[in-house]
Amino acid sequence: MTTAAAPRLGPRLWTALIVLGFVGQVAWTVENMYLNVFVYDTISDDPGAIATMVAASALAATLATLLIGAASDRTGRRRVYISVGYVLWGLVTAAFGFVTVDAVAGVVSAAGAVLVAVIAVIALDCLMSLLGAGANDAAFQAWVTDVTHPGNRGRVESVLATMPLVSMLAVFGGFDALTRAGNWRLFFLITGAAIVVVGVASWFLVRDQPAPARQEGGYLSSLVHGLRPAVMRANPGLYLALAAWSIWGISTQVFLPYLIIYVQRYLNIEGYAVVLAVVLTGASAVSVVCGRYVDRIGKIRFLLPAVAVYGAGLLLMTVARGMIPVIAAGLVMMSGFMLVLAPIGAIVRDYSPPGRAGHVQGLRMVFAILVPMIVGPSLGAVVIKGADEYYEELGVLKQVPTPAVFLAAAAVLVLIVVPVLALRRREGR
């Protein structure tokens, strides 16, 4: 895997990358973190409900990415899927504000209102994930591969990797007061409207690249192309990188869906928004500064030291108590989180077969989203239930995450050494 001189990325391209990447991650922050808090605070404190919702939405997102990714590869058109998808994504996000137990109780018996509300949120979450994954994970991510080059992907991925954290910071800083006040409807309406606006703007920012040569076979053949054993044998680097991404993803999903609940309810840090703001800002800065070195050092060589930083942060989080120690441990953990994500994403783009960028995004969803979001939260729920710790709110006992979720995440992370070393051997490094 050689790296030639990379062409310069112009202002228009950088604007599209940053705006679409940022607002897409705002939507995923709402879906992956605040939606969990919404369910926990207003519908049910059962971690199994959150784990089920996360797994169902991951399955929906994976199917959408496979379908739209293959379709956009065959047509060579990404813009229409991005623009229309973002607009619909925003409308569905806004709809969450109208799902409440009280509203459901007006239709069904009070005894069944909680169950119906949980089912309604899960169904709406699946629809949101279908639209968002088709627009962002399939079309947008494939377009990023189209317009970048092996010589600049480390830098681009380092910037895009900050978007989840920057989006968390924006949502926490801008809208956390709404959620703490229980004004969920306005929260979802504002974030949904922002996604719609960017969807409209993307029509003018995104330009499709020249379509590759038409693929042989039909659409169904394109859809399952990457799942064939012969294709896996022909592209070992791609599948080793995807395996590493899957292990990292499982590790993150063990604790991430429960992170806000842990900081607020277990550590009793009322100013958790300040903790998250400092941690996310610092980790994003580390990612941007280090991004220039990913391409220089080599993406694969960079990966194991990044994994070590992330693992150290997970272990520090198990013992950190109080605002300052949690901020320090969180900075190490989330900096490592970012430093792992950037090279893995760039390696997968580098190994993407020509004309298959959209399909590879579907494979990424299987390895990096579907499997982690099914296995990780379920493992986290088992750890939380096994710890059997509660806090009392208005006379009601609620289960609470414990530091054991970070220890479990670290144990999973150890497995990433196997595919990373195989990649290094393959590259002779």
Secondary structure, DSSP 8 states (H G I E B T S, - for coil): ----------HHHHHHHHHHHHHHHHHHHIIIIIHHHHHHHHT---HHHHHHHHHHHHHHHHHHHHHHHHHHHHH---HHHHHHHHHHHHHHHHHGGG--HHHHHTTS-HHHHHHHHHHHHHHHHHHHHHHHIIIIIIIIHHHHHHH--TTTHHHHHHHHHHHHHHHHHHHHHHHHHHHHTT-HHHHHHHHHHHHHHHHHHHHHH----------SS-HHHHHTGGGSHHHHHH-HHHHHHHHHHHHHHHHHHHHGGGHHHIIIIIS--TTHHHHHHHHHHHHHHHHHHHHHHHHHH-HHHHHHHHHHHHHHHHHHHHH--SHHHHHHHHHHHHHHHHHHHHHHHHHHHHT--TT-HHHHHHHHIIIIIIHHHHHHHHHHHHHHHHHT-EEEETTEEEE---THHHHHHHHHHGGGHHHHHHHHHHHT-
